[in-house]
Amino acid sequence: MDFIIKHASPLYTIFKWVSGRFFVRGKRGKYYRTKTYISITLIWSIGLLSPVANVYARGFTESRSRPTFVSPYYFGPNAFPIPDVLTKTSDKLKIELAGDYYWGKNYTTDIFLKTHIPLWTHRANLSLWWPVIEWYDDTKNKGKMSGDVYLSVDMQLFEERRIVPSWTLRAALKTASGGGYEIDRYYDCPGYFFDTYFGKTFQIASAVIQIFSGGGFLCWQTDNGRQNDAVQYGVLVGLRLGNFSISETFGGYSGWESNSKKYGHLAHDCPMSLKTKLSYAISNWEIGAMLQHGLSDYSYTQLRIGISYSIDILNRE
Protein backbone atom coordinates (compact mmCIF):
# COMPACT_ATOMS: atom_id res chain seq x y z
CA MET A 1 0.00 0.00 0.00
CA ASP A 2 2.83 2.41 0.87
CA PHE A 3 4.43 1.76 -2.52
CA ILE A 4 1.18 2.43 -4.37
CA ILE A 5 0.48 5.62 -2.45
CA LYS A 6 4.04 6.89 -2.84
CA HIS A 7 4.20 6.40 -6.59
CA ALA A 8 0.58 7.14 -7.50
CA SER A 9 0.57 10.70 -6.23
CA PRO A 10 3.13 13.40 -7.05
CA LEU A 11 1.92 15.25 -3.96
CA TYR A 12 2.94 12.43 -1.60
CA THR A 13 6.29 13.90 -0.54
CA ILE A 14 4.80 17.33 0.15
CA PHE A 15 1.95 16.04 2.29
CA LYS A 16 4.15 13.54 4.11
CA TRP A 17 6.56 16.31 5.12
CA VAL A 18 3.74 18.64 6.15
CA SER A 19 1.73 16.10 8.13
CA GLY A 20 4.82 14.67 9.81
CA ARG A 21 5.69 18.07 11.26
CA PHE A 22 2.40 19.81 11.84
CA PHE A 23 -0.14 17.05 12.53
CA VAL A 24 -0.61 14.54 15.35
CA ARG A 25 2.40 12.31 15.99
CA GLY A 26 2.55 8.73 17.22
CA LYS A 27 0.42 5.71 16.27
CA ARG A 28 -2.80 7.70 16.26
CA GLY A 29 -1.24 10.37 14.06
CA LYS A 30 0.16 7.73 11.70
CA TYR A 31 -3.32 6.21 11.37
CA TYR A 32 -4.84 9.59 10.45
CA ARG A 33 -2.01 10.45 8.06
CA THR A 34 -2.35 7.11 6.24
CA LYS A 35 -6.03 7.76 5.62
CA THR A 36 -5.23 11.27 4.47
CA TYR A 37 -2.59 9.95 2.03
CA ILE A 38 -5.13 7.53 0.55
CA SER A 39 -7.69 10.30 0.15
CA ILE A 40 -5.18 12.57 -1.57
CA THR A 41 -4.06 9.75 -3.86
CA LEU A 42 -7.62 9.00 -4.94
CA ILE A 43 -8.32 12.67 -5.59
CA TRP A 44 -5.15 13.10 -7.65
CA SER A 45 -5.92 9.89 -9.58
CA ILE A 46 -9.24 11.37 -10.65
CA GLY A 47 -7.29 14.23 -12.20
CA LEU A 48 -4.91 11.89 -13.99
CA LEU A 49 -7.83 9.92 -15.41
CA SER A 50 -9.92 12.96 -16.35
CA PRO A 51 -10.87 12.99 -20.01
CA VAL A 52 -8.57 15.30 -21.95
CA ALA A 53 -10.37 16.54 -25.01
CA ASN A 54 -8.41 16.91 -28.20
CA VAL A 55 -9.22 20.58 -28.23
CA TYR A 56 -8.29 22.90 -31.08
CA ALA A 57 -8.61 26.54 -30.06
CA ARG A 58 -9.91 29.08 -32.50
CA GLY A 59 -6.97 31.37 -33.02
CA PHE A 60 -3.21 31.16 -33.13
CA THR A 61 -2.12 27.59 -32.38
CA GLU A 62 0.90 26.97 -34.58
CA SER A 63 3.48 28.66 -32.32
CA ARG A 64 4.00 28.84 -28.57
CA SER A 65 4.80 32.52 -29.05
CA ARG A 66 1.22 33.11 -30.14
CA PRO A 67 -1.74 32.98 -27.74
CA THR A 68 -4.81 30.78 -28.00
CA PHE A 69 -8.28 32.06 -27.31
CA VAL A 70 -8.85 29.64 -24.42
CA SER A 71 -8.93 32.16 -21.59
CA PRO A 72 -11.46 33.68 -19.15
CA TYR A 73 -12.21 36.69 -21.36
CA TYR A 74 -13.57 34.59 -24.22
CA PHE A 75 -15.59 32.05 -22.21
CA GLY A 76 -18.43 31.92 -19.72
CA PRO A 77 -18.13 33.14 -16.10
CA ASN A 78 -17.72 29.60 -14.73
CA ALA A 79 -15.02 28.47 -17.20
CA PHE A 80 -12.15 28.98 -14.69
CA PRO A 81 -13.22 31.54 -12.07
CA ILE A 82 -10.76 33.32 -9.79
CA PRO A 83 -10.24 31.12 -6.68
CA ASP A 84 -11.26 32.43 -3.27
CA VAL A 85 -8.63 33.21 -0.63
CA LEU A 86 -8.35 30.22 1.72
CA THR A 87 -8.32 31.65 5.26
CA LYS A 88 -8.79 28.39 7.17
CA THR A 89 -9.81 24.77 6.88
CA SER A 90 -13.24 23.59 7.95
CA ASP A 91 -13.45 21.52 11.14
CA LYS A 92 -17.07 20.61 10.32
CA LEU A 93 -18.91 19.03 7.45
CA LYS A 94 -20.26 22.08 5.65
CA ILE A 95 -22.74 22.09 2.79
CA GLU A 96 -23.49 25.28 0.86
CA LEU A 97 -26.23 25.85 -1.70
CA ALA A 98 -26.35 29.13 -3.62
CA GLY A 99 -27.72 30.84 -6.67
CA ASP A 100 -25.68 33.10 -8.96
CA TYR A 101 -26.60 35.78 -11.44
CA TYR A 102 -23.96 37.12 -13.85
CA TRP A 103 -24.27 40.04 -16.19
CA GLY A 104 -21.85 41.83 -18.49
CA LYS A 105 -20.57 40.03 -21.56
CA ASN A 106 -23.69 37.84 -21.42
CA TYR A 107 -26.30 36.76 -18.91
CA THR A 108 -25.89 33.61 -16.84
CA THR A 109 -27.71 32.18 -13.84
CA ASP A 110 -26.74 28.99 -12.02
CA ILE A 111 -27.28 26.75 -9.02
CA PHE A 112 -24.04 26.34 -7.11
CA LEU A 113 -23.14 23.56 -4.65
CA LYS A 114 -20.10 23.39 -2.38
CA THR A 115 -19.10 21.11 0.47
CA HIS A 116 -16.17 20.82 2.91
CA ILE A 117 -15.41 17.41 4.44
CA PRO A 118 -12.88 17.10 7.30
CA LEU A 119 -10.25 14.42 6.63
CA TRP A 120 -10.21 12.90 10.13
CA THR A 121 -8.66 16.05 11.58
CA HIS A 122 -9.69 19.69 11.84
CA ARG A 123 -6.51 20.72 10.02
CA ALA A 124 -7.23 19.05 6.68
CA ASN A 125 -10.37 18.84 4.61
CA LEU A 126 -11.61 17.83 1.19
CA SER A 127 -13.58 20.51 -0.68
CA LEU A 128 -15.84 19.98 -3.67
CA TRP A 129 -17.66 22.70 -5.59
CA TRP A 130 -19.74 22.63 -8.74
CA PRO A 131 -22.09 24.84 -10.76
CA VAL A 132 -24.70 22.09 -10.93
CA ILE A 133 -26.63 23.68 -13.75
CA GLU A 134 -26.41 27.04 -15.48
CA TRP A 135 -28.75 28.90 -17.82
CA TYR A 136 -27.06 31.20 -20.32
CA ASP A 137 -28.25 33.78 -22.81
CA ASP A 138 -26.06 35.73 -25.21
CA THR A 139 -26.56 37.20 -28.65
CA LYS A 140 -25.99 33.87 -30.42
CA ASN A 141 -26.87 31.07 -28.01
CA LYS A 142 -29.37 30.32 -25.28
CA GLY A 143 -29.69 27.15 -23.22
CA LYS A 144 -28.55 25.28 -20.12
CA MET A 145 -25.78 22.87 -19.14
CA SER A 146 -23.84 21.47 -16.20
CA GLY A 147 -20.42 22.84 -15.25
CA ASP A 148 -16.98 21.63 -14.19
CA VAL A 149 -16.50 19.84 -10.87
CA TYR A 150 -13.64 21.10 -8.68
CA LEU A 151 -11.86 19.08 -5.99
CA SER A 152 -9.29 20.34 -3.51
CA VAL A 153 -7.37 19.26 -0.43
CA ASP A 154 -7.10 22.14 2.06
CA MET A 155 -4.56 22.07 4.87
CA GLN A 156 -3.94 24.25 7.92
CA LEU A 157 -0.15 24.18 8.26
CA PHE A 158 -0.01 26.66 11.15
CA GLU A 159 -2.85 27.67 13.39
CA GLU A 160 -2.67 31.30 14.45
CA ARG A 161 -1.05 32.14 17.76
CA ARG A 162 0.13 35.34 19.36
CA ILE A 163 3.07 35.94 17.03
CA VAL A 164 2.55 33.06 14.59
CA PRO A 165 0.33 33.76 11.56
CA SER A 166 -2.23 31.38 10.17
CA TRP A 167 -0.82 29.47 7.19
CA THR A 168 -2.95 27.48 4.75
CA LEU A 169 -2.10 25.34 1.73
CA ARG A 170 -4.44 24.10 -1.00
CA ALA A 171 -4.09 21.73 -3.99
CA ALA A 172 -7.06 21.87 -6.35
CA LEU A 173 -8.14 20.09 -9.50
CA LYS A 174 -10.54 21.29 -12.20
CA THR A 175 -12.15 18.39 -14.04
CA ALA A 176 -13.30 18.45 -17.65
CA SER A 177 -16.92 17.63 -16.88
CA GLY A 178 -18.36 20.86 -18.31
CA GLY A 179 -19.41 21.13 -21.95
CA GLY A 180 -20.17 23.85 -24.46
CA TYR A 181 -16.64 24.47 -25.68
CA GLU A 182 -17.93 25.18 -29.17
CA ILE A 183 -20.17 27.98 -27.85
CA ASP A 184 -17.61 29.45 -25.40
CA ARG A 185 -19.02 28.16 -22.11
CA TYR A 186 -16.34 25.82 -20.66
CA TYR A 187 -12.77 24.92 -21.66
CA ASP A 188 -13.57 21.18 -21.91
CA CYS A 189 -10.09 20.41 -20.59
CA PRO A 190 -8.53 19.87 -17.14
CA GLY A 191 -6.71 22.36 -14.97
CA TYR A 192 -5.32 22.70 -11.46
CA PHE A 193 -3.91 25.18 -8.99
CA PHE A 194 -1.78 25.23 -5.84
CA ASP A 195 -1.93 28.20 -3.50
CA THR A 196 -0.93 29.21 0.00
CA TYR A 197 -2.01 32.09 2.25
CA PHE A 198 -0.78 33.78 5.42
CA GLY A 199 -2.92 35.87 7.75
CA LYS A 200 -3.44 37.43 11.16
CA THR A 201 -6.46 38.54 13.13
CA PHE A 202 -6.65 41.59 15.39
CA GLN A 203 -9.31 42.38 17.97
CA ILE A 204 -10.39 45.97 18.56
CA ALA A 205 -13.12 46.17 21.22
CA SER A 206 -15.82 43.77 19.99
CA ALA A 207 -14.62 43.80 16.37
CA VAL A 208 -12.31 41.16 14.91
CA ILE A 209 -10.25 42.20 11.88
CA GLN A 210 -8.46 39.68 9.69
CA ILE A 211 -5.91 40.26 6.93
CA PHE A 212 -4.75 37.50 4.56
CA SER A 213 -2.55 37.50 1.51
CA GLY A 214 -0.80 34.94 -0.65
CA GLY A 215 -0.64 33.35 -4.04
CA GLY A 216 0.23 30.28 -6.03
CA PHE A 217 0.38 28.58 -9.39
CA LEU A 218 -2.59 27.97 -11.69
CA CYS A 219 -2.60 26.03 -14.96
CA TRP A 220 -5.07 24.89 -17.62
CA GLN A 221 -4.80 23.02 -20.88
CA THR A 222 -5.56 25.11 -23.94
CA ASP A 223 -5.28 23.26 -27.24
CA ASN A 224 -3.73 20.07 -28.57
CA GLY A 225 -1.51 19.44 -25.54
CA ARG A 226 -0.54 23.05 -24.85
CA GLN A 227 -1.11 24.65 -21.47
CA ASN A 228 -1.23 28.12 -20.01
CA ASP A 229 0.65 28.66 -16.73
CA ALA A 230 -0.39 31.52 -14.49
CA VAL A 231 0.73 33.23 -11.29
CA GLN A 232 -2.14 33.45 -8.82
CA TYR A 233 -2.57 36.10 -6.11
CA GLY A 234 -5.08 37.33 -3.56
CA VAL A 235 -5.50 39.75 -0.64
CA LEU A 236 -8.41 39.66 1.81
CA VAL A 237 -9.46 42.08 4.53
CA GLY A 238 -12.33 41.02 6.79
CA LEU A 239 -14.35 42.29 9.74
CA ARG A 240 -16.44 40.22 12.16
CA LEU A 241 -18.91 41.69 14.64
CA GLY A 242 -20.57 38.92 16.60
CA ASN A 243 -22.41 36.71 14.11
CA PHE A 244 -22.04 39.20 11.27
CA SER A 245 -19.05 39.14 8.89
CA ILE A 246 -17.96 41.21 5.91
CA SER A 247 -14.86 40.87 3.73
CA GLU A 248 -13.30 42.44 0.66
CA THR A 249 -11.01 40.43 -1.61
CA PHE A 250 -8.78 41.54 -4.45
CA GLY A 251 -7.51 38.62 -6.49
CA GLY A 252 -6.73 37.14 -9.85
CA TYR A 253 -4.15 35.31 -11.92
CA SER A 254 -1.83 36.19 -14.79
CA GLY A 255 -1.09 33.76 -17.64
CA TRP A 256 2.06 33.58 -19.73
CA GLU A 257 0.36 34.08 -23.11
CA SER A 258 -0.21 37.76 -22.35
CA ASN A 259 3.58 38.21 -22.37
CA SER A 260 3.80 37.56 -26.10
CA LYS A 261 5.30 40.74 -27.59
CA LYS A 262 3.33 40.53 -30.83
CA TYR A 263 0.05 38.88 -29.83
CA GLY A 264 -0.13 39.38 -26.07
CA HIS A 265 -2.96 41.91 -26.37
CA LEU A 266 -5.17 39.11 -27.76
CA ALA A 267 -4.54 36.60 -24.95
CA HIS A 268 -6.75 38.16 -22.23
CA ASP A 269 -5.54 35.56 -19.71
CA CYS A 270 -5.06 37.91 -16.72
CA PRO A 271 -8.43 38.10 -14.95
CA MET A 272 -8.75 40.09 -11.73
CA SER A 273 -11.72 41.07 -9.62
CA LEU A 274 -13.03 42.54 -6.38
CA LYS A 275 -15.28 40.37 -4.19
CA THR A 276 -17.44 41.72 -1.37
CA LYS A 277 -18.93 39.08 0.94
CA LEU A 278 -21.53 39.42 3.68
CA SER A 279 -22.65 36.62 6.01
CA TYR A 280 -24.69 36.10 9.16
CA ALA A 281 -24.42 32.95 11.29
CA ILE A 282 -27.35 31.49 13.22
CA SER A 283 -26.38 28.37 15.16
CA ASN A 284 -25.23 25.85 12.51
CA TRP A 285 -26.73 27.88 9.68
CA GLU A 286 -25.12 30.70 7.73
CA ILE A 287 -26.80 33.06 5.28
CA GLY A 288 -24.55 34.91 2.87
CA ALA A 289 -24.29 37.14 -0.18
CA MET A 290 -21.43 38.04 -2.48
CA LEU A 291 -20.89 40.68 -5.15
CA GLN A 292 -17.95 40.18 -7.54
CA HIS A 293 -16.94 42.78 -10.08
CA GLY A 294 -14.47 41.94 -12.85
CA LEU A 295 -11.66 44.46 -13.29
CA SER A 296 -9.63 42.95 -16.13
CA ASP A 297 -10.18 40.05 -18.55
CA TYR A 298 -13.25 38.98 -16.56
CA SER A 299 -16.17 40.71 -18.23
CA TYR A 300 -18.82 39.88 -15.64
CA THR A 301 -20.39 41.13 -12.45
CA GLN A 302 -21.69 38.38 -10.18
CA LEU A 303 -24.32 38.38 -7.44
CA ARG A 304 -24.54 35.28 -5.23
CA ILE A 305 -27.05 34.54 -2.50
CA GLY A 306 -26.73 31.32 -0.54
CA ILE A 307 -27.20 29.36 2.64
CA SER A 308 -25.00 26.77 4.33
CA TYR A 309 -25.34 24.22 7.13
CA SER A 310 -22.52 22.75 9.26
CA ILE A 311 -22.37 19.40 11.09
CA ASP A 312 -19.74 18.56 13.71
CA ILE A 313 -18.68 15.09 12.51
CA LEU A 314 -15.36 15.23 14.43
CA ASN A 315 -17.20 15.70 17.75
CA ARG A 316 -15.04 18.66 18.69
CA GLU A 317 -17.85 20.45 20.53
N, C-alpha and C positions, 0 to 999 in steps of 0.2 A: 504493500500500500504506500509506504514512504517513497519507493522508487517511482510509482505512478504519479503521485502528487508532485514530487520534485521535478519531474520531467514534463508533466502535462501543462504546468502553468509557469509562464515567464515571470510571474509576480511572486513566486514562492520565496525566493531569497529575501525580497523586500519585506514581505509580511512575517517571515520567520524572524528576521532581525528586529523588527518593530515589536512583535508580540513577546519575544524573549526578553525584552528590556522594559517594556511599559505595561505588560499585562501580568496576570496572576502567575506566580511561579509555583514549582512543586508539581506533584502528581495531578492535583485538581486543575492547575493551570495548563499542564500538558494535555489533559483531556479536552479542555475547552479549545486550546489552540489547534489540536488535531481536527476537531469538528469545523473550526473556522477555515483551516487549510482546504478541507474537502469542499466546503461551500464555495470558496474562492475559485477552486479548480473547476467546479461545475459551471460557475458563472462564466469564467474565461473560455471554457470549452464551447459554450453556446456561441460566443463571439467567433471562435475559430471555425465553427460549422455553419455560421450564418451564410445564407445564399448571397453570393457576390454576383450581381448582374453584370453582364457584358455591356456596360453602358458606354455610349458614344455621345459626348456632349456636343451640343450645337455650338460651334465656334472654333477657336483655334486649338487644334489637338495635335498638330504634327511636330511641335517643338516644345520642350520644357520651358523655353524662354517666353512662350506665349500662353496667356491664361485661358482656362475653360470658362464656360458660363454656368458651372455648377457651384453656386455660392448663394448666401442668404438673400442677396438683393434680387435675384432672378426667380426665386422660388417662394412658396407659401410661408406663412409665419411659423409653422411647426416643423419646417424642414430640418433645421439644426439651430434651435433657439439658444440664446446666451445663457449659460448655466448660472444658477443662483450661487451666492456666496455661502459656503458651508460653515456655519458658526459652531455647530456641535452635533454630536450623534444623538440618536433617539434612544432613550432607555425604556421606551414603551412601544408596543405595537400601535402604530398610528395609521389610520386610513383617512384619506382626504378625497372628497368629491367636489368638483368645481365646474363652473361654466365660464367660457371665455368668449369675448367678442372683440374681433380685430377690425380695424378700419384703416384706410390709407391707400396702398397700392391696389387692394381689392378688399372684399368683405368676407370674413370668415367667422363662424361660430363653432364651438366644439364643446364636448363633454370630456372633462379631464379627470383622470384617476391617478392617485399616488399613494404609495404605502411604504412605511419604514418597519423593518422587522429586525429586532435585536438578535445578534448572533451569539447567544448564550452569555453575553456580557454587555454591560451598559456602554462599553467603550468601542463597540463595533456593531454595525448594523448593515443589513441589505436593504437597498432602496429600489423601488420599481415605480416608474411613472409612464403614462401613456395617454395621448389624446385618443380616447376610445373611438370616437366618431366625430368628424367635422363636416360642416356644410359650408360650401364656398360658392362665391358668385363674383365673377369678373366680367370683363367686356366680351370674352370669347367662350367661357365655359361656366357651367353651373351644375352642381351635383353634391355628392357626399362620398366619403371614404374613411377608412380607418388609418391611423397614423403609426409612426415608429414606436416600438417599445424600447425603453431605456432601463438598464440595470447598472447599479453601482454598489461598491463596497465602501462604506464610510467608516473612518477610524478616528478615534480621539487619542492622539499620541500623548499630549499633555493636557491634564485638566488644570484649569486656572487656579493659581494660588496667589499669595500676596505679591510676590515679585515675578512669578512665572506666568507667562501668557498662555492662553488656550491655544492649542495647535491641532489642527485637523488635517487629515489626508483622505483623498477620494480617488478611486479608480472606476471609471464609468465606461459603459459600452452602449453605443447606439446600434440597434439591429436594423435590418433592411426590410422590415415588415410593412412599411408604408408603400403606397402605390402612387400612381399619377405622375410619374416622371415626365411623360410625354406632354402633360399639360401644366408642368411647372409647380407641382404640389410638394413632392418629396424626392430626395436624391436617389432612392432605390439602390442604395449602397451603404455598407457599414461605416462606422466611425467610432472614435473613442476619445476620451480625455482623462488626464491626470491633473489634479490641482491640490494645492495646500494653502491653508489660511492661518494667520496668527491674529489674536485679538485679546483685548482687555476690557473689563467692565469697571465702571466707576459709579459710586453711589453719592448722590448729592441730595440730602434730606430724604424724601420718599421716592425720588426719581433714580432710576438705574440707567446709566448711559453705557452703551457698548460700541466699540470701534474695532472693525476687522478689516484686514487687507491681505492680499496674496495673489497668486496666479498659478499658471501651469502650462500644460501642453495639450493642444487639441488638434485632431487630425480627422480627415474624411477622404474617402476615395472619390475621385472625380470621374475619369473616363479611361476605360481600357487599361486598367492597372495603375494609372497615375494616382497620386494623392496630394492633397493640399495640407501642409503643416502650418499650424498657427500658434502664436503666443497668446495665452489667455490671462486676463487680469480682472480684478474686482476690488472695490472698496465699499464697505457698509458702515453706516452710522445709525444706531438705533436708540430708542428711548422707551423705557417701560415704567408705567405708573400703575401699580397694583395689577389688575387683570388686563389692562389695556396696553398695547404695544404699537409702536410706529417705527418704521425704518426707511432709509433712503439708500439705494444702491446704485453706484456707477460701475458698469462693467462692460466687457466685450472681449473680442479676440481679433487678432490680426494675422491674416494668411500671407504666405510667401508670394503668391501670384501677383499681388498688388505692387511688388517691388520690381516687376518687369519694366525696364526703362521705356520700351516702345509701346507696350500694350497694357501697362499696369492700370491705367485709368478705366479699362474695361473689366477688370477683375471683380471689383466690388466685394471683396472677401474680408472686409474689416468692419463687421457690425459692432455698434456700441449703443447703449441705451441707459436710461434712468428708470429705476423701479421704485415706486412708493408703495409700501405695504402697511395695512392697518389690520389689527386683530384684537379680538376680545375673548378671553377664556372664561368658561363657566363650567366648573368641575372638570370632567373629562372631555368636554366639548370645547371647540374653538371656532368662532365665526371670523372670517377674514375677507379682505378685499385687496386688490392690487391694481395699480395703474402703471403700465410700462409705456414709455415713449421712445421710439427709435431716434437716434441722433445721427447715425451714419451707416449706410449700407443695410439698414433694417427699416424698410419703408412702411412700418405699421405702428399704430398705437393700440395697446391691449388693455381691456378691462376684465378683471377676473373677480368673481364672487364665489366663495366656497365655504364649506364646513368640514370639520375633521373630528374624529373621535379616537381617543387613546385608551389602550388596555394595558395594565401592568402585568405582563406575562412573566417577568423576572421576579415578581414578588418582592420588590424593593421597598414597597410602602408598608 
